[in-house]
Amino acid sequence: MPTPFERVQAILEKKYSLAPETITPESTLESLGLDSLDLIELLFDVEDEFKIRVPQDGGAALKTTTIQDIIDSVQKMLADTAAQTGVEPAT
């Protein structure tokens, strides 16, 4: 099963035609050439991929955030959901 990083990387590769070697945990969305509209679309794709809801203000600071920061946030949301529902997340 792919890691959370690999899943986000696959979204970025497919949707934005980015070369996989350009997407690293240290990459920022800005360094990948993504604008604010791309950020919103990425948040929707991440929500769909991980079956989570990103808080509306959760995307505000993501433009200069790293891919690892996004992964960390996703994993925290998955853990919070698991704690609330008692169901382990499928990461």
FIKE-997349 format. One line per field, with one value per atom (N, C-alpha, C): residue in three letters; atom name; y, z, x. Coordinates in nm, 2 decimals. Last residue first. Example, Ala and Ser with C-alpha at 12.3 -4.5 7.8 and 13.67 -1.06 7.14 Angstrom:
residu SER_SER_SER_ALA_ALA_ALA
atome N_CA_C_N_CA_C
v -0.22_-0.11_0.00_-0.57_-0.45_-0.33
w 0.71_0.71_0.79_0.78_0.78_0.78
u 1.28_1.37_1.29_1.32_1.23_1.32
// end
This chain:
residu THR_THR_THR_ALA_ALA_ALA_PRO_PRO_PRO_GLU_GLU_GLU_VAL_VAL_VAL_GLY_GLY_GLY_THR_THR_THR_GLN_GLN_GLN_ALA_ALA_ALA_ALA_ALA_ALA_THR_THR_THR_ASP_ASP_ASP_ALA_ALA_ALA_LEU_LEU_LEU_MET_MET_MET_LYS_LYS_LYS_GLN_GLN_GLN_VAL_VAL_VAL_SER_SER_SER_ASP_ASP_ASP_ILE_ILE_ILE_ILE_ILE_ILE_ASP_ASP_ASP_GLN_GLN_GLN_ILE_ILE_ILE_THR_THR_THR_THR_THR_THR_THR_THR_THR_LYS_LYS_LYS_LEU_LEU_LEU_ALA_ALA_ALA_ALA_ALA_ALA_GLY_GLY_GLY_GLY_GLY_GLY_ASP_ASP_ASP_GLN_GLN_GLN_PRO_PRO_PRO_VAL_VAL_VAL_ARG_ARG_ARG_ILE_ILE_ILE_LYS_LYS_LYS_PHE_PHE_PHE_GLU_GLU_GLU_ASP_ASP_ASP_GLU_GLU_GLU_VAL_VAL_VAL_ASP_ASP_ASP_PHE_PHE_PHE_LEU_LEU_LEU_LEU_LEU_LEU_GLU_GLU_GLU_ILE_ILE_ILE_LEU_LEU_LEU_ASP_ASP_ASP_LEU_LEU_LEU_SER_SER_SER_ASP_ASP_ASP_LEU_LEU_LEU_GLY_GLY_GLY_LEU_LEU_LEU_SER_SER_SER_GLU_GLU_GLU_LEU_LEU_LEU_THR_THR_THR_SER_SER_SER_GLU_GLU_GLU_PRO_PRO_PRO_THR_THR_THR_ILE_ILE_ILE_THR_THR_THR_GLU_GLU_GLU_PRO_PRO_PRO_ALA_ALA_ALA_LEU_LEU_LEU_SER_SER_SER_TYR_TYR_TYR_LYS_LYS_LYS_LYS_LYS_LYS_GLU_GLU_GLU_LEU_LEU_LEU_ILE_ILE_ILE_ALA_ALA_ALA_GLN_GLN_GLN_VAL_VAL_VAL_ARG_ARG_ARG_GLU_GLU_GLU_PHE_PHE_PHE_PRO_PRO_PRO_THR_THR_THR_PRO_PRO_PRO_MET_MET_MET
atome N_CA_C_N_CA_C_N_CA_C_N_CA_C_N_CA_C_N_CA_C_N_CA_C_N_CA_C_N_CA_C_N_CA_C_N_CA_C_N_CA_C_N_CA_C_N_CA_C_N_CA_C_N_CA_C_N_CA_C_N_CA_C_N_CA_C_N_CA_C_N_CA_C_N_CA_C_N_CA_C_N_CA_C_N_CA_C_N_CA_C_N_CA_C_N_CA_C_N_CA_C_N_CA_C_N_CA_C_N_CA_C_N_CA_C_N_CA_C_N_CA_C_N_CA_C_N_CA_C_N_CA_C_N_CA_C_N_CA_C_N_CA_C_N_CA_C_N_CA_C_N_CA_C_N_CA_C_N_CA_C_N_CA_C_N_CA_C_N_CA_C_N_CA_C_N_CA_C_N_CA_C_N_CA_C_N_CA_C_N_CA_C_N_CA_C_N_CA_C_N_CA_C_N_CA_C_N_CA_C_N_CA_C_N_CA_C_N_CA_C_N_CA_C_N_CA_C_N_CA_C_N_CA_C_N_CA_C_N_CA_C_N_CA_C_N_CA_C_N_CA_C_N_CA_C_N_CA_C_N_CA_C_N_CA_C_N_CA_C_N_CA_C_N_CA_C_N_CA_C_N_CA_C_N_CA_C_N_CA_C_N_CA_C_N_CA_C_N_CA_C_N_CA_C_N_CA_C_N_CA_C_N_CA_C_N_CA_C
v 0.44_0.54_0.48_0.42_0.34_0.44_0.45_0.51_0.42_0.26_0.29_0.35_0.39_0.31_0.36_0.55_0.42_0.33_0.81_0.71_0.57_0.97_1.00_0.89_0.85_0.87_0.90_0.88_0.75_0.75_1.16_1.09_0.95_1.19_1.25_1.19_1.05_1.01_1.06_1.22_1.08_1.02_1.46_1.45_1.31_1.37_1.42_1.41_1.31_1.21_1.25_1.57_1.46_1.35_1.70_1.75_1.64_1.56_1.56_1.60_1.62_1.48_1.48_1.90_1.85_1.71_1.89_1.96_1.91_1.77_1.70_1.76_1.97_1.85_1.77_2.29_2.18_2.06_2.60_2.48_2.38_2.81_2.80_2.69_2.75_2.78_2.77_2.70_2.59_2.63_2.87_2.88_2.78_2.80_2.94_2.95_2.56_2.58_2.71_2.57_2.49_2.51_2.70_2.79_2.71_2.48_2.58_2.67_2.16_2.28_2.39_1.89_1.99_2.11_1.58_1.71_1.81_1.27_1.36_1.49_1.06_1.06_1.14_1.08_1.03_1.03_1.17_1.06_1.00_1.40_1.28_1.15_1.57_1.53_1.40_1.60_1.53_1.49_1.74_1.60_1.53_1.97_1.88_1.74_2.07_2.04_1.94_2.11_2.01_1.97_2.33_2.20_2.08_2.52_2.48_2.34_2.53_2.49_2.45_2.63_2.49_2.44_2.89_2.80_2.65_2.98_2.97_2.88_2.77_2.90_2.88_2.60_2.59_2.73_2.55_2.63_2.63_2.43_2.34_2.42_2.64_2.59_2.49_2.64_2.76_2.71_2.42_2.43_2.54_2.30_2.38_2.38_2.00_2.09_2.17_1.81_1.94_2.05_1.57_1.61_1.76_1.64_1.58_1.63_1.63_1.64_1.56_1.59_1.73_1.74_1.33_1.36_1.51_1.32_1.27_1.31_1.62_1.50_1.45_1.71_1.73_1.60_1.74_1.70_1.73_1.79_1.90_1.87_1.54_1.66_1.77_1.35_1.33_1.46_1.45_1.41_1.41_1.50_1.61_1.58_1.24_1.35_1.46_1.12_1.08_1.18_1.26_1.27_1.23_1.16_1.30_1.33_0.89_0.92_1.07_0.91_0.86_0.89_1.00_1.09_1.04_0.78_0.91_1.00_0.49_0.58_0.70_0.22_0.34_0.42_-0.12_0.00_0.12
w 0.60_0.54_0.43_0.72_0.62_0.55_1.08_0.95_0.85_1.30_1.26_1.11_1.49_1.37_1.32_1.69_1.73_1.61_1.64_1.59_1.64_1.75_1.77_1.74_1.67_1.81_1.84_1.40_1.45_1.60_1.37_1.33_1.39_1.46_1.53_1.50_1.26_1.39_1.48_1.04_1.04_1.18_1.12_1.10_1.10_1.12_1.24_1.23_0.85_0.94_1.08_0.74_0.70_0.81_0.85_0.88_0.85_0.73_0.88_0.92_0.46_0.51_0.66_0.48_0.43_0.48_0.55_0.64_0.61_0.32_0.45_0.55_0.14_0.12_0.25_0.32_0.25_0.23_0.26_0.34_0.25_0.12_0.15_0.23_0.10_-0.02_0.00_0.34_0.27_0.15_0.50_0.50_0.42_0.44_0.43_0.42_0.48_0.36_0.35_0.71_0.71_0.58_0.72_0.73_0.72_0.68_0.58_0.60_0.75_0.80_0.69_0.54_0.58_0.63_0.60_0.58_0.63_0.43_0.55_0.51_0.25_0.32_0.45_0.11_0.24_0.32_-0.14_-0.14_0.00_-0.08_-0.15_-0.13_0.04_0.11_0.05_-0.18_-0.06_0.02_-0.36_-0.39_-0.27_-0.21_-0.24_-0.28_-0.21_-0.09_-0.11_-0.49_-0.42_-0.29_-0.53_-0.59_-0.52_-0.37_-0.34_-0.40_-0.52_-0.38_-0.33_-0.76_-0.76_-0.61_-0.68_-0.73_-0.73_-0.61_-0.51_-0.55_-0.79_-0.75_-0.65_-0.81_-0.79_-0.74_-0.84_-0.94_-0.93_-0.65_-0.76_-0.86_-0.48_-0.56_-0.67_-0.37_-0.45_-0.54_-0.22_-0.33_-0.42_-0.16_-0.12_-0.24_-0.08_-0.18_-0.12_0.11_0.13_0.03_0.00_0.12_0.15_-0.36_-0.24_-0.11_-0.68_-0.57_-0.45_-0.89_-0.85_-0.72_-0.96_-0.90_-0.85_-1.10_-0.96_-0.89_-1.27_-1.27_-1.12_-1.29_-1.23_-1.24_-1.38_-1.47_-1.42_-1.20_-1.24_-1.33_-1.16_-1.18_-1.24_-1.14_-1.23_-1.26_-0.94_-1.07_-1.17_-0.72_-0.79_-0.93_-0.67_-0.70_-0.78_-0.61_-0.72_-0.77_-0.37_-0.49_-0.61_-0.20_-0.24_-0.36_-0.20_-0.25_-0.28_-0.10_-0.23_-0.29_0.16_0.07_-0.07_0.27_0.24_0.15_0.07_0.18_0.16_-0.08_-0.09_0.04_0.00_0.00_0.00
u -0.44_-0.34_-0.27_-0.73_-0.66_-0.57_-0.76_-0.76_-0.69_-0.97_-0.83_-0.84_-1.23_-1.20_-1.06_-1.32_-1.27_-1.23_-1.39_-1.48_-1.44_-1.20_-1.34_-1.43_-0.96_-0.98_-1.13_-0.99_-0.98_-1.01_-0.97_-1.09_-1.10_-0.71_-0.82_-0.95_-0.57_-0.56_-0.67_-0.64_-0.67_-0.67_-0.52_-0.66_-0.71_-0.25_-0.31_-0.46_-0.21_-0.20_-0.26_-0.25_-0.34_-0.33_-0.03_-0.16_-0.27_0.18_0.17_0.03_0.14_0.13_0.11_0.19_0.06_0.04_0.46_0.36_0.22_0.57_0.57_0.47_0.54_0.46_0.45_0.54_0.60_0.50_0.38_0.40_0.47_0.30_0.44_0.48_0.02_0.10_0.25_-0.11_-0.05_0.04_-0.25_-0.11_-0.04_-0.52_-0.48_-0.32_-0.64_-0.56_-0.49_-0.79_-0.67_-0.59_-1.02_-0.91_-0.78_-1.19_-1.19_-1.07_-1.03_-1.10_-1.09_-1.08_-0.98_-1.06_-1.20_-1.24_-1.13_-1.12_-1.11_-1.17_-1.03_-1.16_-1.17_-0.80_-0.79_-0.92_-0.90_-0.80_-0.80_-1.06_-1.12_-1.03_-0.87_-0.99_-1.05_-0.70_-0.65_-0.77_-0.87_-0.82_-0.77_-0.92_-1.03_-0.98_-0.65_-0.72_-0.84_-0.62_-0.54_-0.60_-0.79_-0.82_-0.74_-0.65_-0.79_-0.82_-0.41_-0.41_-0.55_-0.49_-0.44_-0.44_-0.56_-0.66_-0.62_-0.30_-0.40_-0.52_-0.06_-0.11_-0.23_0.25_0.10_0.06_0.52_0.45_0.30_0.66_0.61_0.53_0.70_0.82_0.78_0.44_0.49_0.61_0.44_0.35_0.39_0.78_0.66_0.57_0.95_0.90_0.78_1.03_1.07_1.01_0.94_0.88_0.91_0.93_0.99_0.92_0.90_0.81_0.88_1.06_1.05_0.97_1.03_1.15_1.15_0.78_0.79_0.92_0.68_0.77_0.79_0.34_0.47_0.55_0.07_0.17_0.32_-0.13_-0.05_0.07_-0.25_-0.33_-0.25_-0.04_-0.15_-0.22_0.14_0.19_0.07_-0.03_0.04_0.09_-0.12_-0.22_-0.15_0.13_0.05_-0.05_0.19_0.28_0.20_0.00_-0.01_0.08_0.09_-0.05_-0.06_0.34_0.33_0.19_0.28_0.36_0.34_0.14_0.07_0.15_0.24_0.25_0.17_0.05_0.14_0.13_0.08_0.00_0.09
// end
